[in-house]
């Protein structure tokens, strides 16, 4: 099951809405239970037995969060945090990056005579593993940093970890973004939210089916051509076409997730705000996949920036962060290089801003 399949809209969503606002009417805990169960049904239909991985991350981080919050011993707190990170990142590494590591090792071993080649495992990537892993890790990290307290019960946390509208493609939710206010049955008492949510769902479907998918058909035909036969204009048309395709595709899922959540009664923050109107690479990543950019900045870059030597406008933590960001998008060396290029452009922007600031300061003094 996916957000653009007929089953999702013809029976799954209607059943979820009906149960949420009839059986769960004005009963917050009952509504949470219905949404949690619906999310697990969705995950099972989308990814089968991989639901075990979701349950593992949920139970681990729920337990780790409680133990960290209850303990005043820094060693115990740190031990639970490290355990949570190791297990979560280990599962992610196995299912998303193991074959990439093996292929890289095989490539490196080509230079060594008689070096054995290792077969890849061909593991199927579980649906939404990058998103729910980041969410549950941020929950534990925020408790360790004493920014948030644990959820009231496991049911609420399980619903947060598996919330089906954003499970497949985001946005990545923070603890403070979810159930920050009481969940209320807004379908009956707030038609404005229902209409806005329905409109966002329609917008997402239009972007996905009418724009992204049609551009994908066009781009696939273009990429099948021999690049030597393409003109300068053809090449640039392909580049812009592919850029629009991935924007419409990624933003479509966010619009649908925001729309479904709004109908249910939850407000999710915007994830794309016209990124192609940005005037710099830094601004672009503040508008493109905002939940991912802010997550990486708060939980990865700040950590690296604090613990690594800062050379030349913070280039080491910046480039390392963006290399990892590239691998998050795809497990291949091309994505790693793509991430480094983005980090390099942001580094240049920092330098230019600093030069402009110093120049303006000199002019002002004179």
C-alpha positions in Angstrom: 0.0 0.0 0.0 1.1 3.5 -0.8 -0.2 7.1 -0.6 -1.1 7.0 -4.3 -2.9 3.7 -4.5 -6.7 3.5 -4.8 -6.9 1.2 -1.8 -5.4 3.9 0.4 -8.3 6.3 -0.4 -11.1 3.9 -1.1 -11.1 1.9 2.1 -8.1 2.5 4.4 -8.5 6.2 5.0 -12.3 6.1 5.2 -12.1 3.3 7.8 -9.5 5.2 9.9 -11.5 8.4 9.8 -14.7 6.6 10.7 -13.2 4.7 13.6 -11.3 7.8 14.9 -14.4 10.0 15.0 -17.0 7.4 16.0 -15.5 4.8 18.4 -12.8 7.3 19.4 -15.0 10.4 19.5 -13.8 12.8 22.1 -11.7 10.1 23.8 -8.1 11.1 23.3 -6.5 7.8 24.4 -9.0 5.8 22.3 -8.2 7.9 19.3 -4.4 7.4 19.9 -5.0 3.6 20.1 -7.0 3.6 16.8 -4.3 5.7 15.0 -1.5 3.4 16.4 -3.3 0.3 15.2 -4.1 1.8 11.8 -0.4 2.8 11.4 0.7 -0.8 12.2 -1.8 -2.2 9.7 -0.5 0.3 7.1 3.1 -0.7 7.8 2.3 -4.4 7.6 0.5 -3.9 4.2 3.4 -1.8 2.9 6.4 -3.8 4.3 5.3 -7.1 5.7 7.6 -8.7 8.3 9.8 -5.6 8.5 7.3 -4.4 11.1 9.5 -6.3 13.6 12.2 -3.6 13.1 9.7 -0.8 13.8 8.5 -2.6 17.0 12.2 -3.2 18.0 13.1 0.5 17.6 9.9 1.6 19.4 10.4 -0.7 22.5 14.1 0.1 22.7 13.7 3.9 22.6 10.7 3.9 24.9 12.7 1.9 27.5 15.8 4.0 26.9 13.9 7.2 27.3 12.4 6.2 30.6 15.7 4.9 32.0 17.5 8.1 31.0 14.8 10.3 32.5 14.6 8.4 35.8 18.3 8.2 36.4 20.6 10.9 37.9 23.7 8.8 37.2 25.3 10.3 34.1 27.1 7.0 33.3 23.8 5.1 33.3 22.1 7.8 31.2 24.9 7.8 28.7 24.9 4.0 28.5 21.3 3.9 27.6 21.7 6.6 25.0 24.7 4.9 23.4 22.8 1.6 23.4 19.8 3.2 21.7 22.0 4.8 19.0 24.1 1.7 18.3 21.0 -0.6 17.9 19.1 1.9 15.8 22.0 2.9 13.5 23.1 -0.7 13.3 19.7 -1.8 12.0 19.7 1.1 9.5 23.2 0.3 8.4 22.4 -3.4 7.8 19.3 -2.9 5.8 20.2 0.3 3.9 24.0 0.3 3.6 25.4 -3.3 4.0 25.4 -4.0 0.3 27.0 -0.6 -0.4 29.8 -1.3 2.1 30.3 -4.8 0.5 30.4 -3.3 -3.0 32.9 -0.6 -1.9 35.1 -3.3 -0.3 35.0 -5.4 -3.4 35.9 -2.4 -5.5 38.9 -1.6 -3.2 40.0 -5.2 -3.2 40.4 -5.2 -7.0 43.8 -3.7 -6.5 44.9 -6.6 -4.4 45.9 -9.7 -6.2 43.8 -12.8 -5.5 41.6 -10.9 -3.1 38.2 -12.7 -2.5 35.0 -11.1 -3.7 32.1 -10.9 -1.2 28.6 -11.5 -2.4 26.0 -8.9 -1.6 22.9 -9.9 0.4 20.3 -8.0 -1.6 18.3 -7.1 1.5 14.9 -5.3 0.8 14.8 -1.8 2.2 12.1 -1.6 4.8 9.5 1.2 4.2 10.2 4.4 6.1 13.2 3.0 8.1 15.2 6.2 7.8 12.3 8.3 9.0 11.1 6.4 12.0 14.7 5.6 13.0 15.5 9.4 13.1 12.3 10.1 15.0 12.8 7.5 17.7 16.5 8.5 18.1 15.6 12.2 18.4 13.1 11.2 21.2 15.9 9.6 23.2 18.4 12.3 22.5 16.1 15.1 23.6 15.4 13.3 26.9 19.1 12.8 27.4 19.6 16.5 26.8 16.7 17.3 29.2 14.8 19.1 26.5 11.8 16.9 26.7 10.2 14.4 29.1 9.0 10.9 28.1 5.5 10.4 26.7 2.9 9.5 29.3 2.6 5.9 28.0 3.9 3.4 25.5 0.8 3.7 23.4 1.4 7.4 22.6 5.0 6.8 21.8 4.2 3.9 19.5 1.7 6.1 17.7 4.3 8.8 17.3 6.9 6.4 16.0 4.6 4.7 13.4 2.2 7.5 12.5 1.2 6.3 9.0 0.6 9.6 7.1 4.3 10.5 7.3 5.8 7.1 7.8 6.9 6.5 4.2 8.4 9.8 3.1 8.2 12.3 6.0 8.2 14.9 7.3 10.4 13.8 10.2 8.5 14.6 13.4 10.0 15.8 16.6 8.7 14.9 20.0 7.4 18.4 20.5 5.6 18.4 17.1 3.5 15.4 18.0 0.7 15.4 20.5 1.9 18.7 21.7 -1.7 19.7 22.1 -4.6 17.4 22.9 -5.8 15.3 20.0 -9.3 16.3 19.2 -11.9 15.0 16.8 -11.9 18.0 14.5 -13.9 16.4 11.7 -17.1 17.2 13.6 -16.3 20.5 15.3 -13.9 22.2 12.8 -14.9 21.9 9.2 -12.3 24.4 8.2 -9.5 22.0 9.2 -11.2 19.2 7.3 -11.5 21.3 4.1 -8.0 22.5 4.3 -6.7 19.0 4.9 -8.7 17.6 2.0 -7.4 20.4 -0.3 -3.8 19.5 0.7 -4.4 15.8 -0.1 -5.7 16.8 -3.5 -2.8 19.1 -4.1 -0.4 16.3 -3.2 -2.1 13.9 -5.5 -2.0 16.4 -8.4 1.7 17.1 -7.9 2.5 13.4 -7.8 0.2 11.9 -10.5 -0.1 14.8 -12.9 3.3 16.5 -12.6 6.0 14.2 -11.0 4.9 11.0 -12.7 4.5 12.6 -16.1 7.9 14.3 -15.9 9.3 10.9 -14.8 8.1 9.4 -18.1 9.6 12.2 -20.1 12.9 12.0 -18.2 13.1 8.2 -18.4 12.9 8.5 -22.2 15.5 11.2 -22.3 17.9 9.2 -20.0 17.6 6.2 -22.3 19.3 8.2 -25.1 23.0 8.1 -25.7 24.3 11.3 -24.1 26.6 11.8 -27.1 23.5 12.3 -29.3 22.0 15.0 -27.0 22.3 18.6 -27.8 23.3 21.3 -25.2 19.6 22.3 -25.0 18.5 18.7 -24.5 20.9 18.2 -21.7 19.8 21.3 -19.8 16.2 20.4 -20.4 16.8 17.0 -18.8 18.5 18.6 -15.8 15.7 21.1 -15.1 13.1 18.4 -15.8 14.6 16.0 -13.3 15.0 18.8 -10.7 11.3 19.6 -11.1 10.4 15.9 -11.0 12.0 15.2 -7.6 10.6 18.4 -6.2 7.1 17.6 -7.2 7.5 14.0 -6.0 9.0 14.7 -2.6 6.8 17.7 -1.8 3.7 15.7 -2.9 4.1 13.2 -0.2 4.6 15.9 2.4 1.4 17.7 1.2 -0.5 14.4 1.5 0.9 13.7 5.0 0.1 17.2 6.2 -3.4 17.0 4.7 -4.3 13.6 6.2 -2.9 14.7 9.6 -4.9 17.9 9.5 -8.2 16.0 8.8 -7.4 13.8 11.8 -6.7 16.8 14.0 -2.9 17.0 14.1 -0.9 19.9 12.6 2.4 19.0 11.0 4.9 21.6 10.1 5.6 22.5 6.5 8.4 20.6 4.8 8.9 22.4 1.5 8.5 26.2 1.1 9.3 27.0 -2.6 13.0 26.0 -2.4 13.7 26.8 -6.0 13.1 30.5 -5.3 16.1 30.5 -2.9 19.0 32.9 -3.6 21.7 30.7 -1.9 22.5 27.1 -1.2 22.0 27.7 2.5 18.6 29.2 2.0 17.7 26.3 -0.3 18.2 23.7 2.4 16.1 25.8 4.8 13.3 25.4 2.4 13.8 21.9 1.0 12.9 18.9 3.2 13.0 21.2 6.2 12.4 18.5 8.7 15.4 16.6 7.5 17.7 19.6 7.3 16.8 20.8 10.8 17.2 17.3 12.2 20.6 16.9 10.7 21.6 20.4 11.9 20.4 19.8 15.5 21.5 16.2 16.1 24.5 15.7 13.8 26.1 18.9 12.7 26.1 20.5 16.2 27.6 17.4 17.7 30.4 17.3 15.1 30.9 21.0 15.3 31.5 20.7 19.0 33.7 17.6 19.0 35.8 18.1 15.8 38.5 20.7 15.1 37.0 23.7 13.3 39.2 24.6 10.3 38.3 27.1 7.7 34.7 28.2 8.4 33.9 24.9 10.1 34.7 22.9 6.9 35.4 19.6 8.5 32.1 19.1 10.4 30.2 20.8 7.6 31.5 18.5 4.8 31.3 15.4 7.0 27.7 16.2 7.8 26.8 16.7 4.2 28.6 13.6 3.1 26.4 11.6 5.6 23.4 13.6 4.4 24.1 12.4 0.8 24.3 8.8 2.0 21.0 9.2 3.8 19.4 10.0 0.4 21.0 7.0 -1.3 23.5 4.3 -0.6 26.0 4.9 -3.3 29.2 6.9 -3.9 27.3 9.3 -6.2 25.1 10.4 -3.4 28.1 10.8 -1.1 29.7 13.1 -3.7 26.4 14.9 -4.2 26.3 15.6 -0.5 29.9 16.9 -0.4 29.1 19.2 -3.3 26.2 20.7 -1.4 28.4 21.1 1.7 31.0 22.8 -0.5 28.5 25.2 -1.9 27.3 26.1 1.6 30.9 26.6 2.6 31.4 29.0 -0.3 28.3 30.9 0.7 29.7 31.3 4.3 32.9 32.7 2.9 31.1 35.1 0.6 28.8 36.3 3.4 31.8 36.8 5.7 33.7 38.8 3.0 30.6 40.9 2.3 30.1 41.6 6.0 33.8 42.7 6.5 33.6 44.8 3.4 30.4 46.6 4.6 32.1 47.1 8.0 35.1 48.8 6.4 32.8 51.0 4.3 30.7 51.9 7.4 33.8 52.9 9.4 35.1 55.1 6.5 
